[in-house]
Amino acid sequence: MSEESAIENTVENAADAAPAQEAHEELSYHAVQKDGNITAIWEMRGRKHLRTIDPRSEEGRHLLGNHEEPEAPQH
């Protein structure tokens, strides 16, 4: 076996192991706060940031447990 084919096998095995490891890691959600207000929600898989969710969106309100309609701004 040449050195080049051994490197290719190692890369292929590492690529096969990565998706299997990610499948076992659960999704988690982290609220990002600034001045006491939640400004974003991060969806994470392990240590990897997948996406940012707006806390004012329907999904963001659902994750935060706010199922009520937001109050109308007072003028």
Backbone as XML, in Angstrom:
<?xml version="1.0"?>
<chain id="A" units="angstrom">
  <residue number="1" name="MET">
    <atom name="N" x="0.857" y="-1.174" z="0.000"/>
    <atom name="CA" x="0.000" y="0.000" z="0.000"/>
    <atom name="C" x="0.896" y="1.228" z="0.000"/>
  </residue>
  <residue number="2" name="SER">
    <atom name="N" x="0.638" y="2.117" z="-0.913"/>
    <atom name="CA" x="1.456" y="3.315" z="-0.996"/>
    <atom name="C" x="1.013" y="4.319" z="0.062"/>
  </residue>
  <residue number="3" name="GLU">
    <atom name="N" x="1.866" y="5.271" z="0.309"/>
    <atom name="CA" x="1.565" y="6.305" z="1.301"/>
    <atom name="C" x="0.356" y="7.134" z="0.875"/>
  </residue>
  <residue number="4" name="GLU">
    <atom name="N" x="0.235" y="7.383" z="-0.426"/>
    <atom name="CA" x="-0.871" y="8.185" z="-0.936"/>
    <atom name="C" x="-2.215" y="7.493" z="-0.705"/>
  </residue>
  <residue number="5" name="SER">
    <atom name="N" x="-2.313" y="6.200" z="-0.955"/>
    <atom name="CA" x="-3.578" y="5.490" z="-0.748"/>
    <atom name="C" x="-3.906" y="5.375" z="0.734"/>
  </residue>
  <residue number="6" name="ALA">
    <atom name="N" x="-2.906" y="5.293" z="1.596"/>
    <atom name="CA" x="-3.142" y="5.254" z="3.039"/>
    <atom name="C" x="-3.745" y="6.571" z="3.511"/>
  </residue>
  <residue number="7" name="ILE">
    <atom name="N" x="-3.277" y="7.676" z="2.962"/>
    <atom name="CA" x="-3.822" y="8.988" z="3.312"/>
    <atom name="C" x="-5.262" y="9.095" z="2.831"/>
  </residue>
  <residue number="8" name="GLU">
    <atom name="N" x="-5.552" y="8.610" z="1.626"/>
    <atom name="CA" x="-6.911" y="8.642" z="1.100"/>
    <atom name="C" x="-7.856" y="7.833" z="1.980"/>
  </residue>
  <residue number="9" name="ASN">
    <atom name="N" x="-7.415" y="6.656" z="2.431"/>
    <atom name="CA" x="-8.251" y="5.828" z="3.298"/>
    <atom name="C" x="-8.530" y="6.534" z="4.619"/>
  </residue>
  <residue number="10" name="THR">
    <atom name="N" x="-7.546" y="7.196" z="5.176"/>
    <atom name="CA" x="-7.715" y="7.911" z="6.430"/>
    <atom name="C" x="-8.718" y="9.043" z="6.265"/>
  </residue>
  <residue number="11" name="VAL">
    <atom name="N" x="-8.618" y="9.780" z="5.170"/>
    <atom name="CA" x="-9.549" y="10.879" z="4.912"/>
    <atom name="C" x="-10.966" y="10.338" z="4.737"/>
  </residue>
  <residue number="12" name="GLU">
    <atom name="N" x="-11.124" y="9.231" z="4.000"/>
    <atom name="CA" x="-12.449" y="8.639" z="3.808"/>
    <atom name="C" x="-13.034" y="8.163" z="5.126"/>
  </residue>
  <residue number="13" name="ASN">
    <atom name="N" x="-12.236" y="7.520" z="5.968"/>
    <atom name="CA" x="-12.724" y="7.041" z="7.263"/>
    <atom name="C" x="-13.120" y="8.197" z="8.165"/>
  </residue>
  <residue number="14" name="ALA">
    <atom name="N" x="-12.378" y="9.281" z="8.140"/>
    <atom name="CA" x="-12.711" y="10.463" z="8.949"/>
    <atom name="C" x="-14.003" y="11.087" z="8.457"/>
  </residue>
  <residue number="15" name="ALA">
    <atom name="N" x="-14.205" y="11.121" z="7.146"/>
    <atom name="CA" x="-15.429" y="11.681" z="6.583"/>
    <atom name="C" x="-16.633" y="10.821" z="6.954"/>
  </residue>
  <residue number="16" name="ASP">
    <atom name="N" x="-16.474" y="9.504" z="6.986"/>
    <atom name="CA" x="-17.566" y="8.613" z="7.373"/>
    <atom name="C" x="-17.899" y="8.753" z="8.853"/>
  </residue>
  <residue number="17" name="ALA">
    <atom name="N" x="-16.923" y="8.992" z="9.695"/>
    <atom name="CA" x="-17.146" y="9.074" z="11.137"/>
    <atom name="C" x="-17.808" y="10.384" z="11.539"/>
  </residue>
  <residue number="18" name="ALA">
    <atom name="N" x="-17.555" y="11.462" z="10.822"/>
    <atom name="CA" x="-18.096" y="12.769" z="11.197"/>
    <atom name="C" x="-19.620" y="12.804" z="11.196"/>
  </residue>
  <residue number="19" name="PRO">
    <atom name="N" x="-20.303" y="12.360" z="10.133"/>
    <atom name="CA" x="-21.774" y="12.398" z="10.171"/>
    <atom name="C" x="-22.350" y="11.510" z="11.263"/>
  </residue>
  <residue number="20" name="ALA">
    <atom name="N" x="-21.746" y="10.365" z="11.521"/>
    <atom name="CA" x="-22.247" y="9.476" z="12.567"/>
    <atom name="C" x="-22.136" y="10.143" z="13.933"/>
  </residue>
  <residue number="21" name="GLN">
    <atom name="N" x="-21.064" y="10.855" z="14.171"/>
    <atom name="CA" x="-20.884" y="11.544" z="15.454"/>
    <atom name="C" x="-21.891" y="12.681" z="15.592"/>
  </residue>
  <residue number="22" name="GLU">
    <atom name="N" x="-22.138" y="13.443" z="14.516"/>
    <atom name="CA" x="-23.090" y="14.540" z="14.562"/>
    <atom name="C" x="-24.510" y="14.041" z="14.813"/>
  </residue>
  <residue number="23" name="ALA">
    <atom name="N" x="-24.839" y="12.859" z="14.299"/>
    <atom name="CA" x="-26.195" y="12.332" z="14.458"/>
    <atom name="C" x="-26.510" y="12.050" z="15.920"/>
  </residue>
  <residue number="24" name="HIS">
    <atom name="N" x="-25.495" y="11.776" z="16.730"/>
    <atom name="CA" x="-25.707" y="11.465" z="18.139"/>
    <atom name="C" x="-25.792" y="12.716" z="19.004"/>
  </residue>
  <residue number="25" name="GLU">
    <atom name="N" x="-25.314" y="13.840" z="18.512"/>
    <atom name="CA" x="-25.359" y="15.069" z="19.291"/>
    <atom name="C" x="-26.721" y="15.728" z="19.123"/>
  </residue>
  <residue number="26" name="GLU">
    <atom name="N" x="-27.323" y="16.112" z="20.231"/>
    <atom name="CA" x="-28.649" y="16.711" z="20.188"/>
    <atom name="C" x="-28.569" y="18.192" z="19.881"/>
  </residue>
  <residue number="27" name="LEU">
    <atom name="N" x="-29.678" y="18.713" z="19.380"/>
    <atom name="CA" x="-29.785" y="20.150" z="19.162"/>
    <atom name="C" x="-29.996" y="20.824" z="20.504"/>
  </residue>
  <residue number="28" name="SER">
    <atom name="N" x="-29.401" y="21.983" z="20.651"/>
    <atom name="CA" x="-29.639" y="22.792" z="21.844"/>
    <atom name="C" x="-29.857" y="24.233" z="21.407"/>
  </residue>
  <residue number="29" name="TYR">
    <atom name="N" x="-30.509" y="24.984" z="22.258"/>
    <atom name="CA" x="-30.831" y="26.378" z="21.950"/>
    <atom name="C" x="-30.282" y="27.251" z="23.070"/>
  </residue>
  <residue number="30" name="HIS">
    <atom name="N" x="-29.645" y="28.350" z="22.687"/>
    <atom name="CA" x="-29.027" y="29.252" z="23.649"/>
    <atom name="C" x="-29.539" y="30.668" z="23.406"/>
  </residue>
  <residue number="31" name="ALA">
    <atom name="N" x="-30.070" y="31.284" z="24.448"/>
    <atom name="CA" x="-30.546" y="32.660" z="24.343"/>
    <atom name="C" x="-29.370" y="33.600" z="24.520"/>
  </residue>
  <residue number="32" name="VAL">
    <atom name="N" x="-29.267" y="34.567" z="23.625"/>
    <atom name="CA" x="-28.210" y="35.573" z="23.691"/>
    <atom name="C" x="-28.849" y="36.850" z="24.245"/>
  </residue>
  <residue number="33" name="GLN">
    <atom name="N" x="-28.297" y="37.343" z="25.345"/>
    <atom name="CA" x="-28.869" y="38.524" z="25.998"/>
    <atom name="C" x="-27.944" y="39.722" z="25.885"/>
  </residue>
  <residue number="34" name="LYS">
    <atom name="N" x="-28.578" y="40.889" z="25.785"/>
    <atom name="CA" x="-27.850" y="42.152" z="25.821"/>
    <atom name="C" x="-28.715" y="43.127" z="26.603"/>
  </residue>
  <residue number="35" name="ASP">
    <atom name="N" x="-28.167" y="43.705" z="27.632"/>
    <atom name="CA" x="-28.885" y="44.643" z="28.502"/>
    <atom name="C" x="-30.180" y="44.031" z="29.037"/>
  </residue>
  <residue number="36" name="GLY">
    <atom name="N" x="-30.156" y="42.737" z="29.361"/>
    <atom name="CA" x="-31.309" y="42.074" z="29.946"/>
    <atom name="C" x="-32.374" y="41.636" z="28.966"/>
  </residue>
  <residue number="37" name="ASN">
    <atom name="N" x="-32.185" y="41.894" z="27.677"/>
    <atom name="CA" x="-33.153" y="41.492" z="26.657"/>
    <atom name="C" x="-32.558" y="40.391" z="25.792"/>
  </residue>
  <residue number="38" name="ILE">
    <atom name="N" x="-33.396" y="39.436" z="25.403"/>
    <atom name="CA" x="-32.936" y="38.376" z="24.513"/>
    <atom name="C" x="-32.909" y="38.932" z="23.097"/>
  </residue>
  <residue number="39" name="THR">
    <atom name="N" x="-31.733" y="38.937" z="22.504"/>
    <atom name="CA" x="-31.559" y="39.519" z="21.172"/>
    <atom name="C" x="-31.482" y="38.466" z="20.077"/>
  </residue>
  <residue number="40" name="ALA">
    <atom name="N" x="-31.183" y="37.219" z="20.443"/>
    <atom name="CA" x="-31.068" y="36.151" z="19.459"/>
    <atom name="C" x="-31.166" y="34.809" z="20.167"/>
  </residue>
  <residue number="41" name="ILE">
    <atom name="N" x="-31.488" y="33.793" z="19.391"/>
    <atom name="CA" x="-31.479" y="32.419" z="19.874"/>
    <atom name="C" x="-30.571" y="31.648" z="18.930"/>
  </residue>
  <residue number="42" name="TRP">
    <atom name="N" x="-29.581" y="30.983" z="19.496"/>
    <atom name="CA" x="-28.655" y="30.194" z="18.680"/>
    <atom name="C" x="-29.053" y="28.734" z="18.728"/>
  </residue>
  <residue number="43" name="GLU">
    <atom name="N" x="-29.182" y="28.107" z="17.557"/>
    <atom name="CA" x="-29.409" y="26.673" z="17.470"/>
    <atom name="C" x="-28.037" y="26.029" z="17.295"/>
  </residue>
  <residue number="44" name="MET">
    <atom name="N" x="-27.711" y="25.098" z="18.194"/>
    <atom name="CA" x="-26.385" y="24.487" z="18.206"/>
    <atom name="C" x="-26.506" y="22.966" z="18.125"/>
  </residue>
  <residue number="45" name="ARG">
    <atom name="N" x="-25.544" y="22.341" z="17.485"/>
    <atom name="CA" x="-25.393" y="20.888" z="17.523"/>
    <atom name="C" x="-23.999" y="20.645" z="18.050"/>
  </residue>
  <residue number="46" name="GLY">
    <atom name="N" x="-23.945" y="20.231" z="19.318"/>
    <atom name="CA" x="-22.645" y="20.120" z="19.969"/>
    <atom name="C" x="-22.072" y="21.524" z="20.121"/>
  </residue>
  <residue number="47" name="ARG">
    <atom name="N" x="-20.894" y="21.737" z="19.601"/>
    <atom name="CA" x="-20.274" y="23.067" z="19.663"/>
    <atom name="C" x="-20.441" y="23.851" z="18.369"/>
  </residue>
  <residue number="48" name="LYS">
    <atom name="N" x="-21.165" y="23.275" z="17.402"/>
    <atom name="CA" x="-21.318" y="23.912" z="16.097"/>
    <atom name="C" x="-22.588" y="24.763" z="16.053"/>
  </residue>
  <residue number="49" name="HIS">
    <atom name="N" x="-22.429" y="26.018" z="15.664"/>
    <atom name="CA" x="-23.559" y="26.932" z="15.506"/>
    <atom name="C" x="-24.211" y="26.643" z="14.164"/>
  </residue>
  <residue number="50" name="LEU">
    <atom name="N" x="-25.512" y="26.268" z="14.202"/>
    <atom name="CA" x="-26.220" y="25.947" z="12.972"/>
    <atom name="C" x="-26.924" y="27.160" z="12.385"/>
  </residue>
  <residue number="51" name="ARG">
    <atom name="N" x="-27.648" y="27.901" z="13.229"/>
    <atom name="CA" x="-28.368" y="29.074" z="12.729"/>
    <atom name="C" x="-28.748" y="29.971" z="13.897"/>
  </residue>
  <residue number="52" name="THR">
    <atom name="N" x="-29.145" y="31.186" z="13.551"/>
    <atom name="CA" x="-29.615" y="32.166" z="14.523"/>
    <atom name="C" x="-31.096" y="32.395" z="14.277"/>
  </residue>
  <residue number="53" name="ILE">
    <atom name="N" x="-31.880" y="32.367" z="15.360"/>
    <atom name="CA" x="-33.326" y="32.544" z="15.261"/>
    <atom name="C" x="-33.687" y="33.864" z="15.924"/>
  </residue>
  <residue number="54" name="ASP">
    <atom name="N" x="-34.512" y="34.651" z="15.247"/>
    <atom name="CA" x="-34.990" y="35.918" z="15.801"/>
    <atom name="C" x="-36.005" y="35.618" z="16.903"/>
  </residue>
  <residue number="55" name="PRO">
    <atom name="N" x="-35.805" y="36.123" z="18.115"/>
    <atom name="CA" x="-36.742" y="35.835" z="19.203"/>
    <atom name="C" x="-38.129" y="36.425" z="18.977"/>
  </residue>
  <residue number="56" name="ARG">
    <atom name="N" x="-38.260" y="37.386" z="18.048"/>
    <atom name="CA" x="-39.558" y="37.986" z="17.751"/>
    <atom name="C" x="-40.349" y="37.176" z="16.729"/>
  </residue>
  <residue number="57" name="SER">
    <atom name="N" x="-39.673" y="36.223" z="16.056"/>
    <atom name="CA" x="-40.353" y="35.401" z="15.056"/>
    <atom name="C" x="-41.273" y="34.402" z="15.745"/>
  </residue>
  <residue number="58" name="GLU">
    <atom name="N" x="-42.151" y="33.791" z="14.966"/>
    <atom name="CA" x="-43.074" y="32.796" z="15.523"/>
    <atom name="C" x="-42.296" y="31.648" z="16.176"/>
  </residue>
  <residue number="59" name="GLU">
    <atom name="N" x="-41.259" y="31.170" z="15.491"/>
    <atom name="CA" x="-40.453" y="30.082" z="16.046"/>
    <atom name="C" x="-39.718" y="30.524" z="17.300"/>
  </residue>
  <residue number="60" name="GLY">
    <atom name="N" x="-39.188" y="31.746" z="17.292"/>
    <atom name="CA" x="-38.493" y="32.268" z="18.462"/>
    <atom name="C" x="-39.415" y="32.385" z="19.668"/>
  </residue>
  <residue number="61" name="ARG">
    <atom name="N" x="-40.618" y="32.898" z="19.447"/>
    <atom name="CA" x="-41.595" y="33.007" z="20.546"/>
    <atom name="C" x="-41.975" y="31.627" z="21.063"/>
  </residue>
  <residue number="62" name="HIS">
    <atom name="N" x="-42.106" y="30.670" z="20.154"/>
    <atom name="CA" x="-42.444" y="29.301" z="20.560"/>
    <atom name="C" x="-41.330" y="28.715" z="21.433"/>
  </residue>
  <residue number="63" name="LEU">
    <atom name="N" x="-40.083" y="28.897" z="21.020"/>
    <atom name="CA" x="-38.957" y="28.369" z="21.793"/>
    <atom name="C" x="-38.861" y="29.012" z="23.169"/>
  </residue>
  <residue number="64" name="LEU">
    <atom name="N" x="-39.208" y="30.285" z="23.242"/>
    <atom name="CA" x="-39.148" y="30.991" z="24.520"/>
    <atom name="C" x="-40.393" y="30.771" z="25.375"/>
  </residue>
  <residue number="65" name="GLY">
    <atom name="N" x="-41.405" y="30.129" z="24.794"/>
    <atom name="CA" x="-42.612" y="29.845" z="25.548"/>
    <atom name="C" x="-43.619" y="30.970" z="25.531"/>
  </residue>
  <residue number="66" name="ASN">
    <atom name="N" x="-43.454" y="31.933" z="24.629"/>
    <atom name="CA" x="-44.386" y="33.048" z="24.511"/>
    <atom name="C" x="-45.338" y="32.758" z="23.361"/>
  </residue>
  <residue number="67" name="HIS">
    <atom name="N" x="-46.488" y="32.191" z="23.670"/>
    <atom name="CA" x="-47.443" y="31.838" z="22.620"/>
    <atom name="C" x="-48.460" y="32.937" z="22.383"/>
  </residue>
  <residue number="68" name="GLU">
    <atom name="N" x="-48.421" y="33.982" z="23.186"/>
    <atom name="CA" x="-49.370" y="35.078" z="23.035"/>
    <atom name="C" x="-48.903" y="36.022" z="21.941"/>
  </residue>
  <residue number="69" name="GLU">
    <atom name="N" x="-49.844" y="36.769" z="21.389"/>
    <atom name="CA" x="-49.501" y="37.794" z="20.407"/>
    <atom name="C" x="-48.767" y="38.926" z="21.132"/>
  </residue>
  <residue number="70" name="PRO">
    <atom name="N" x="-47.761" y="39.517" z="20.502"/>
    <atom name="CA" x="-47.060" y="40.628" z="21.154"/>
    <atom name="C" x="-47.998" y="41.816" z="21.352"/>
  </residue>
  <residue number="71" name="GLU">
    <atom name="N" x="-47.755" y="42.549" z="22.421"/>
    <atom name="CA" x="-48.588" y="43.706" z="22.710"/>
    <atom name="C" x="-48.343" y="44.804" z="21.668"/>
  </residue>
  <residue number="72" name="ALA">
    <atom name="N" x="-49.399" y="45.533" z="21.359"/>
    <atom name="CA" x="-49.281" y="46.629" z="20.412"/>
    <atom name="C" x="-48.478" y="47.745" z="21.064"/>
  </residue>
  <residue number="73" name="PRO">
    <atom name="N" x="-47.585" y="48.376" z="20.298"/>
    <atom name="CA" x="-46.803" y="49.485" z="20.886"/>
    <atom name="C" x="-47.702" y="50.640" z="21.299"/>
  </residue>
  <residue number="74" name="GLN">
    <atom name="N" x="-47.413" y="51.207" z="22.450"/>
    <atom name="CA" x="-48.205" y="52.351" z="22.939"/>
    <atom name="C" x="-47.589" y="53.626" z="22.426"/>
  </residue>
  <residue number="75" name="HIS">
    <atom name="N" x="-48.441" y="54.540" z="21.969"/>
    <atom name="CA" x="-47.960" y="55.817" z="21.410"/>
    <atom name="C" x="-48.163" y="56.918" z="22.390"/>
  </residue>
</chain>
